[in-house]
Amino acid sequence: MDFIVGVHNLVRWLVVIVAVVAVARYGLCLLGKARPHNMDRGLMSAYTGLLDLNVLVGLILIGGRVIGGGQILPVWIEHAGTNLVAVAVAHFLAIRARRATDPQIAARTRLIGVGVSIGLIVLGVARVGGWS
């Protein structure tokens, strides 16, 4: 289980790094300081992909703890539920951005997607003890 916890923690920090890069990139696009590029879609795909991976690893971790310990804590379900909603928001807005014809609208939609999902993730992580 320690290995899976380590993977979950590592992916969590990769999500944070990609989110910071994404917020900076989409913010620059909105301000007109950067030109829209195909990288924008790839960056959002990387972000949502890492979210998917972390949720999957987290669900495996919960399942392993249930099987190994015979119990499930309500806080684990709250954490998983909040993060599933965050992933759904990120995917929904990534799809909306991909369908947008105006690059400014696409950048704004992606920025909102990353921002809202990170906000939900912060709430979910705080529920299980924070970022230590």
N, C-alpha and C positions, 0 to 999 in steps of 0.2 A: 504493500500500500504506500510505503514511503516514496517509491519511485513514481507512482501515479500522482501523488501530492506534489512532488517536485516538477513533474511535467505540467500540471495544472498551474502551479506558481510561475513557471517559466513562460508559458503561453500568456498568462495574465499580463506580464510585463511587456511581452511583444505586442499585445493589444494596445497597451498604453502608448508605446513608442509609435506604432502605426497611427494611432488616433491623433497624437500630437502633430505628426507630419501631415496627416490629412487635414486637420483644422487649419494649419498654417497654409497649406497649398490651396484649399478651397477659399480661405479668407483672402489670400492674395488674388485669386481669380475674381472674386467679388469686387475687390477694390480696384481692379484693372491693372494691377502690378504684374500679373502673370497671364499669359495667354492660355486658353483652354487647350488641352492636349489629350491624346489617347491614354496617357498615363493616369489621368484623373479617374477613369473608369477602372483601370487596373488597381489603383490604390484603394478604391472602395471595395473591389473584389477581395483584395488581400485582407482588408479590415473585416469584412463579413466572414471570410473563410477562417480567419483566426478566431473570431467569435464562435463560429460553428464548432471548431476543433475544441475550444475550451469548454463549451457546454457539453460536448460529447465526453470529454475526459472527466468533467465534473459529475456527469450522470454515472459513468463507470465507477468513479470514486464512491458515490453514494451507494450504488448497488453493492460494491465490495464491502463497504462498512455494514450494510444491512445483512449481507450474507455472513460476514465474519463475526459481527457482534450481536446480531439478532435484534437490533433496534434501529429505529429511524427517528431522528430528532426533528421536530417541527421547523426549527430554524434552517435545516438543510433544504426542506421543501420550499420554504419562503425564499431562500437564496436562489435555488434552481428556478423557481417560478418567475422571480423578478428578472433574472438573466435571460430566461426564455423570451420574455416580453421584449427585453432590450434587443435580442437577436432578431425577433420578428420586425421590430421597428426599423432596424438597420437594413434588413432585406427589403422591406416594403418601400422605403425611401430610395434605396439603391435602384430598384426597378423603376420607380417614378423618374429618377434622374436619367436613367438610360433611355427612357422614352421621351424625355424633354428635347425639343428641337432648338431651344435657345441655350447656349452654353452658360449664360449667367444664371438661368433658372436651374440648370443641372448642378452647377456649383453650389447654389444656395440650398438645393434639396439635399445634396450630399452632406453639406455642412450641418444642416439641421439633423440629418440622420445620425451622423457621428455624435453630435452634441447631445441629442436626446438619449441615444443608447448609452453613451458614457455616463450621463446623469443617472440613468436607471441602474447601471452596473455599480456605480459608487454606492447607491442605496442598498443594493443587494450584497455587496461586499461588506459594507458597514454592519449589516445585520448579522454576519457571522464572525465579526471581530476585527474588521478593518484590514489595513494593507500591510501589516507587519510580516 
